[in-house]
Structure formats: C-alpha cells, structure tokens
Amino acid sequence: MSVHKSGFVNIIGNPNVGKSTLMNALVGERLSIITSKAQTTRHRILGIVSGEDFQMVISDTPGIIKPAYALQESMMDFVKTALDDADILLYMVEIGEKGLKDERFLEKIRKSTAPVLLLINKIDTTDQEQLELQVAFWKELLPEAEIFPISALENFNIQPVFDRILELLPEGPAFFDKDQLTDKPERFFVSEVIREKILKHYKKEIPYSVEIEVESFEEGEDLIRIGAVIMVERDSQKGIIIGHKGSALKRVGSEARKDLEIFFDKKVFIELFVKVNKNWRSDARQLRRFGYN
C-alpha cells in the first residue's frame, strides 16, 4: 500500500516579493490577486494541490510590515499563524533584499522546526555575479535553509521547488477533499477580483481604504448575478471611486466581470455600489465582520 503525504506549505516574505505569483504558479490556478502595489494580499489564502498519494496545502500570506493600524495588525496575525503551523516554510526574498521589514519574524524563521526553502525571486532581473553574492549572503544569514533561485513570473525553476516540497511533505491523510482547490468561498474571490481592479486603477491611499462586501450571489444555470458594495472611509473617496458620471466605477465593474466569467466559466452580471464606512480599518468589530482577526 502506497504512503500518503500531506502538509501545510506556507509562503512568507516582505510585501511585493512575488508570493502570490508563486502560489498561483504552484497551484496552477489564479487564486491570489497580483498587482505591483505593496500589501495586495490581506488574508491568508489556501491553494490546495492534490495527487493520488499527496496533498499540499499552500498558503499565501500578507507581506510582512510593522503594523500602523488594526487591519495591518490582523494581517500580521495571519503571518504569525502561518509560521506556527507550517510543515514546510517557503521564505521568499527578491534580488537585492537584505532582511525582513520586521526582524522579529526573521528570528522566528531561524528557530522554526519546519524545513525552510529560501526562494530568491526575480533572478531574471539580475546577472550571475549578483546572484552568487545573494546566495552567499543568505547562506550565512540562514545556514539551515535550502536555497532556490527562481523567477515566479517566468515560471523558472518552479518545478524543482515543487518536487522538493513533495519530498519533504510528512506522511498523513488529506486535509481537504481531493477536488477542492481552496478553503475560500466563491464570494471571497468575487471581492478579491473587484479589489484587484481598484488596486490597478486608483492611486495613493484609495486602494488601502477599500473593503468589498458581496451582498448577493445568485447562481443560475447560465448566469451568475452578483451585487457588491465597495466600502470607503471618506466621502471624498466615494467620489473618486465613482468617477465622472460613474465612468471609473463602470470600468472596475466591466473588468471584474470579464475576469469572473473566466473564473466561473459562466456569464456574470455584476452591480456595484459605493458606501462610506468611516474608519472601518481601525474598528475591531467591523474587521471581524470582514473576516479579519
């Protein structure tokens, strides 16, 4: 009888090093939103990869920062949990990086009993000499870690990382159904796709002041009808989100609809509203309602 292996494979690192791109590459599906802005990921998102004799539960986490308000504290709690329950840790850095935004996490990685794979990402942007310097730097800083130079975006050297994870997985039964792709409900992905479009099109503080609440999700045979509210913190932000004669909001809705039709493989009708919800990022009760804490 063949042995079954399973475990939690948790990705951690600074904002914008490519954690979401890596998770999507390992899972083979676009589960985490990706933009060039920092702090794109707010939740801990699981991507599940199953084979006949294995199950990897891969976890994308928010980028490590020193929190400035309650929402960011909650985001760092997701990272702490990921450090604690990892069977395998993927610590992701990019070329030129010299440590974590919060050094306490580096100490936790050093003390981790789980095997650590240190992934040096974005090597397509550098030369051999700089790469060798980076490998030497991280070898000294984290001597226990196994180092893999990769490019998550170009899918370079991802297969050896996947194979090594498979070798390191502990024996155990599957945690989820074998056909399950993630632990998140469909509404979560709707809100993430809308949020991705806001991150893409709006500048400065706007994307970070926004939360999406999916109020209705009705799935018919040929069509999914979605109603969602975009929460902002100030009246002035509401006007910016809507834009001149509703043009900016229309663009967000149209782009989100196209992505969701690909994601669900069905026609989608989406209606977006904008509401002011003052200081939700600092309100513990509201953060719980939105799935933080």
C-alpha positions in Angstrom: 0.0 0.0 0.0 1.5 3.4 -1.0 2.2 6.1 1.6 0.0 9.2 1.5 1.8 12.6 2.3 0.2 15.9 3.2 1.1 19.1 4.9 0.9 22.9 5.1 3.4 24.7 2.9 3.4 28.4 4.0 4.8 31.3 1.9 6.1 34.3 3.9 8.2 37.4 3.0 8.2 41.1 2.6 5.4 42.9 0.5 5.8 42.7 -3.2 8.4 39.9 -3.4 6.1 37.7 -5.6 4.4 35.4 -3.0 1.0 35.5 -4.8 2.6 34.8 -8.2 4.5 31.8 -6.7 1.3 30.4 -5.1 -0.6 30.7 -8.4 2.3 29.0 -10.2 2.5 26.1 -7.7 -1.3 25.6 -7.7 -1.7 26.1 -11.4 -4.7 28.5 -10.9 -5.1 32.2 -10.3 -6.2 32.3 -6.6 -4.3 35.3 -5.3 -4.6 38.7 -6.8 -1.4 40.2 -8.1 -0.6 43.9 -8.6 2.6 46.0 -8.5 1.3 47.7 -5.3 2.5 46.5 -1.8 0.2 44.9 0.6 -2.1 43.4 -2.1 -2.8 40.3 -0.1 -4.7 40.9 3.1 -5.9 37.4 4.1 -4.2 34.1 4.4 -5.4 32.2 1.2 -5.0 28.5 0.8 -4.4 26.8 -2.5 -4.8 23.0 -2.5 -2.8 20.8 -4.8 -3.7 17.1 -4.7 -2.4 14.0 -6.3 -3.2 10.3 -5.8 -0.7 10.0 -2.9 -0.3 13.6 -1.7 -1.9 16.9 -0.8 -0.1 20.2 -0.5 -2.0 22.9 1.3 -0.1 26.0 0.1 -0.7 29.2 1.9 -0.2 32.8 0.6 0.1 35.4 3.4 0.2 39.2 3.6 3.7 40.8 3.2 5.5 41.4 6.5 5.3 45.0 7.7 5.3 46.9 11.0 1.6 47.5 11.5 0.2 51.0 11.7 -3.5 50.3 12.4 -5.8 47.4 13.4 -6.3 46.0 9.9 -2.5 45.6 9.5 -2.2 44.0 12.9 -4.8 41.5 11.8 -2.8 40.9 8.6 0.4 40.2 10.7 -1.6 37.7 12.8 -2.2 35.7 9.7 1.6 35.6 9.1 2.3 34.5 12.7 -0.2 31.6 12.4 1.4 30.6 9.1 4.8 30.5 10.8 3.4 28.4 13.7 1.5 25.7 11.7 3.9 25.2 8.7 5.1 21.8 7.9 7.3 23.4 5.3 8.2 27.2 5.1 8.9 28.9 1.9 10.7 32.1 2.7 10.6 34.3 -0.3 13.1 37.2 -1.0 13.9 39.2 -4.1 17.3 40.1 -5.5 19.0 42.8 -3.5 16.9 42.2 -0.4 18.7 42.2 3.0 16.1 41.0 5.5 12.5 41.4 6.7 10.6 44.7 7.3 10.1 43.3 10.9 13.2 41.5 12.1 11.4 39.6 14.8 9.9 37.4 12.0 13.5 36.5 10.8 14.3 35.2 14.3 11.1 33.1 14.2 12.2 31.6 10.8 15.7 30.8 12.4 14.0 29.0 15.2 11.5 27.2 13.1 11.5 23.4 13.4 10.0 23.1 9.9 12.3 22.8 6.9 12.9 26.2 5.2 13.2 26.7 1.5 14.6 30.1 0.8 13.5 31.3 -2.7 15.4 34.1 -4.3 12.9 35.5 -6.7 13.1 37.8 -9.8 16.5 36.4 -10.8 15.5 37.3 -14.4 16.3 40.9 -13.4 20.0 40.3 -12.4 23.3 38.8 -13.5 25.2 35.7 -12.4 27.7 37.7 -10.2 25.0 39.4 -8.2 23.0 36.2 -7.8 26.1 34.4 -6.4 26.6 37.3 -3.9 22.9 37.0 -2.8 23.2 33.2 -2.4 26.3 33.7 -0.2 24.6 36.4 1.9 21.5 34.2 2.6 23.6 31.1 3.3 25.3 33.0 6.0 22.1 34.5 7.4 20.1 31.3 7.3 22.5 28.4 7.1 19.8 25.7 7.7 17.7 26.9 4.7 17.9 25.3 1.2 18.3 28.0 -1.4 16.5 28.0 -4.8 17.0 30.9 -7.2 13.7 31.3 -9.1 11.5 33.6 -11.3 7.9 33.1 -10.3 6.7 35.3 -13.1 8.6 33.5 -15.8 7.9 30.1 -14.1 11.6 29.5 -13.9 12.9 26.8 -11.5 9.4 26.3 -10.0 9.3 22.6 -10.8 12.4 21.8 -8.6 10.8 23.7 -5.7 7.5 21.7 -6.2 9.5 18.4 -6.3 11.4 19.3 -3.2 8.2 20.2 -1.3 6.8 16.8 -2.3 9.9 15.0 -0.9 9.7 17.0 2.4 5.9 16.5 2.9 5.2 14.5 6.1 3.1 11.3 5.9 -0.6 11.9 6.7 -4.1 11.8 5.3 -5.6 14.6 3.1 -7.0 17.6 5.0 -9.5 18.5 2.2 -11.5 16.8 -0.5 -9.2 15.9 -3.4 -11.1 18.0 -5.9 -11.1 21.1 -3.6 -8.9 24.0 -4.9 -9.1 26.4 -1.9 -10.6 26.9 1.5 -12.3 30.2 0.5 -15.9 30.5 -0.7 -16.8 31.9 -4.1 -17.9 35.3 -2.6 -14.3 35.8 -1.4 -12.9 35.5 -4.9 -15.5 37.9 -6.2 -14.5 40.5 -3.6 -10.8 39.9 -4.4 -11.2 40.4 -8.1 -13.1 43.7 -7.6 -10.3 44.8 -5.1 -7.6 43.9 -7.7 -9.2 46.3 -10.2 -9.3 49.0 -7.6 -5.6 48.4 -6.8 -4.9 48.7 -10.5 -6.8 51.9 -11.3 -6.7 54.1 -8.2 -3.7 55.8 -6.6 -2.4 56.7 -3.2 -4.5 55.8 -0.2 -7.7 54.8 -2.0 -7.0 51.1 -2.6 -5.9 50.7 1.1 -9.1 52.4 2.4 -11.4 50.0 0.4 -13.1 46.8 1.5 -15.6 44.8 -0.7 -18.7 43.2 0.7 -20.6 40.8 -1.6 -24.2 41.2 -0.7 -25.8 38.8 -3.2 -24.5 35.9 -5.2 -27.2 34.1 -7.2 -26.1 31.3 -9.5 -28.4 30.2 -12.2 -27.8 27.6 -14.9 -26.2 30.1 -17.4 -25.7 33.3 -15.4 -24.4 34.4 -12.0 -25.9 37.6 -10.6 -23.7 39.5 -8.2 -24.3 42.6 -6.0 -21.4 44.1 -4.2 -20.7 47.1 -2.1 -17.3 49.0 -2.2 -16.7 50.4 1.3 -14.6 53.5 1.6 -13.6 55.6 4.6 -14.4 59.1 3.4 -17.0 60.9 1.3 -14.2 62.3 -1.0 -13.0 58.7 -1.7 -16.6 57.8 -2.7 -16.5 60.4 -5.4 -13.1 59.3 -6.7 -14.2 55.6 -6.9 -17.4 56.5 -8.8 -15.6 59.0 -11.2 -17.1 61.4 -13.7 -20.7 60.3 -14.5 -19.9 56.9 -13.0 -17.1 56.2 -15.6 -14.5 54.9 -13.1 -16.9 52.6 -11.3 -18.1 51.2 -14.7 -14.6 50.4 -15.7 -14.0 48.4 -12.4 -17.3 46.5 -12.9 -16.6 45.7 -16.6 -13.0 44.4 -15.9 -14.1 42.4 -12.8 -17.0 40.9 -14.8 -14.6 39.7 -17.6 -12.2 38.0 -15.0 -15.1 36.5 -13.1 -16.6 35.0 -16.3 -13.2 33.2 -16.9 -13.0 32.2 -13.2 -16.5 30.7 -13.0 -16.8 29.7 -16.7 -20.2 31.3 -16.9 -21.9 34.6 -17.8 -21.8 37.1 -15.0 -23.9 40.2 -14.3 -22.4 42.4 -11.6 -23.8 45.5 -9.9 -21.5 47.7 -7.8 -22.5 50.3 -5.2 -20.2 52.6 -3.1 -20.8 53.3 0.6 -18.9 55.3 3.2 -18.0 53.3 6.2 -15.8 55.6 8.4 -12.6 54.2 10.0 -13.5 50.5 9.3 -9.7 49.7 9.2 -9.4 50.6 12.9 -12.7 49.1 14.1 -12.3 45.6 15.6 -16.0 44.7 15.3 -16.0 45.6 11.6 -12.7 43.8 10.9 -14.2 40.6 12.3 -17.2 41.1 10.1 -14.9 41.3 7.0 -13.1 38.1 8.1 -10.0 39.6 9.8 -8.9 38.6 13.3 
